[in-house]
Amino acid sequence: MSAKPSEVSSEKLLGPTKKESVFASILDTIITKLRAELDTAPTPTSWATLEHLPYLSAVIDEGNHLSFGVTARTARIADEQLTYTPSSHVTSTTNKGTFYKIPTGTPISITTLSAHTAETVFPDPFVFDPERWLGDEGRERRKYQMAFGKGGRVCIGIELARAELYFFTAALVTRFDMKLFETDDSDVAFLYDYQVAMPKSDSKGVQVMAKALA
């Protein structure tokens, strides 16, 4: 007998508040910066060129950061004793200098939701902020990007997916003006755990009115 999907609260941990709206923070300045950067790329362009554009890469990384994917835990069993030391990048000083011994046979798991909303790594985690991925700090933060999984079980299609994200984002930004249509936070906020994160049942998703640029 299959279990019914659980319903979770829409508190800050699970979705943006009105103050921290994902949509409210997608400002014209982000689009302007993207277009200015993409203007420097040759036409026709290649993925090799696009993936070296820092701001475009930051926008895509931030989109992945706010896409939680599979929300259910998939445990791994430690087959030897492990030692965990919190990264020096984590901003919390509570456990500074602390390490943890994980006994053999311990089930270990984490969800993308938990990792991507950890405020010690991603301050204001529900704010769409591409700037968090720029510079040395941004490169260090990519260690915690789990949108495609990690390690030997990372998504086998990661490179194809990344190529599609770069080409699709670049095409949308340079060819269309876009405005949200009858869409608010509740249309995307995580409300149900169906193995993947799902919003309210009557959500129509993100609706956009697009106009081709002259």
ChimeraX attribute file (.defattr): number of C-alpha atoms within 10 A of each C-alpha:
attribute: neighborCount
match mode: 1-to-1
recipient: residues
	/A:1	3
	/A:2	4
	/A:3	5
	/A:4	8
	/A:5	10
	/A:6	10
	/A:7	12
	/A:8	11
	/A:9	11
	/A:10	16
	/A:11	12
	/A:12	13
	/A:13	16
	/A:14	17
	/A:15	24
	/A:16	23
	/A:17	17
	/A:18	12
	/A:19	9
	/A:20	17
	/A:21	18
	/A:22	21
	/A:23	16
	/A:24	13
	/A:25	15
	/A:26	14
	/A:27	10
	/A:28	9
	/A:29	10
	/A:30	17
	/A:31	17
	/A:32	12
	/A:33	13
	/A:34	21
	/A:35	17
	/A:36	13
	/A:37	15
	/A:38	21
	/A:39	11
	/A:40	9
	/A:41	14
	/A:42	10
	/A:43	8
	/A:44	5
	/A:45	11
	/A:46	13
	/A:47	13
	/A:48	10
	/A:49	12
	/A:50	20
	/A:51	17
	/A:52	11
	/A:53	16
	/A:54	16
	/A:55	22
	/A:56	23
	/A:57	20
	/A:58	19
	/A:59	23
	/A:60	17
	/A:61	22
	/A:62	20
	/A:63	16
	/A:64	17
	/A:65	26
	/A:66	19
	/A:67	16
	/A:68	22
	/A:69	19
	/A:70	18
	/A:71	19
	/A:72	16
	/A:73	12
	/A:74	11
	/A:75	12
	/A:76	12
	/A:77	11
	/A:78	14
	/A:79	11
	/A:80	11
	/A:81	11
	/A:82	13
	/A:83	10
	/A:84	10
	/A:85	13
	/A:86	13
	/A:87	10
	/A:88	10
	/A:89	12
	/A:90	15
	/A:91	13
	/A:92	12
	/A:93	10
	/A:94	7
	/A:95	10
	/A:96	13
	/A:97	10
	/A:98	10
	/A:99	11
	/A:100	10
	/A:101	10
	/A:102	15
	/A:103	13
	/A:104	12
	/A:105	12
	/A:106	15
	/A:107	13
	/A:108	12
	/A:109	11
	/A:110	13
	/A:111	18
	/A:112	22
	/A:113	23
	/A:114	13
	/A:115	17
	/A:116	21
	/A:117	21
	/A:118	15
	/A:119	16
	/A:120	13
	/A:121	17
	/A:122	19
	/A:123	13
	/A:124	14
	/A:125	22
	/A:126	22
	/A:127	20
	/A:128	22
	/A:129	21
	/A:130	21
	/A:131	15
	/A:132	18
	/A:133	21
	/A:134	16
	/A:135	11
	/A:136	8
	/A:137	12
	/A:138	15
	/A:139	11
	/A:140	12
	/A:141	17
	/A:142	13
	/A:143	10
	/A:144	15
	/A:145	16
	/A:146	19
	/A:147	23
	/A:148	20
	/A:149	16
	/A:150	12
	/A:151	7
	/A:152	7
	/A:153	8
	/A:154	12
	/A:155	13
	/A:156	11
	/A:157	9
	/A:158	13
	/A:159	11
	/A:160	9
	/A:161	12
	/A:162	17
	/A:163	15
	/A:164	13
	/A:165	18
	/A:166	21
	/A:167	15
	/A:168	11
	/A:169	14
	/A:170	16
	/A:171	12
	/A:172	13
	/A:173	16
	/A:174	16
	/A:175	14
	/A:176	14
	/A:177	15
	/A:178	16
	/A:179	11
	/A:180	12
	/A:181	11
	/A:182	12
	/A:183	15
	/A:184	18
	/A:185	19
	/A:186	19
	/A:187	19
	/A:188	20
	/A:189	22
	/A:190	25
	/A:191	21
	/A:192	19
	/A:193	17
	/A:194	14
	/A:195	13
	/A:196	12
	/A:197	19
	/A:198	19
	/A:199	19
	/A:200	14
	/A:201	9
	/A:202	8
	/A:203	14
	/A:204	12
	/A:205	15
	/A:206	14
	/A:207	14
	/A:208	13
	/A:209	11
	/A:210	14
	/A:211	11
	/A:212	10
	/A:213	10
	/A:214	6
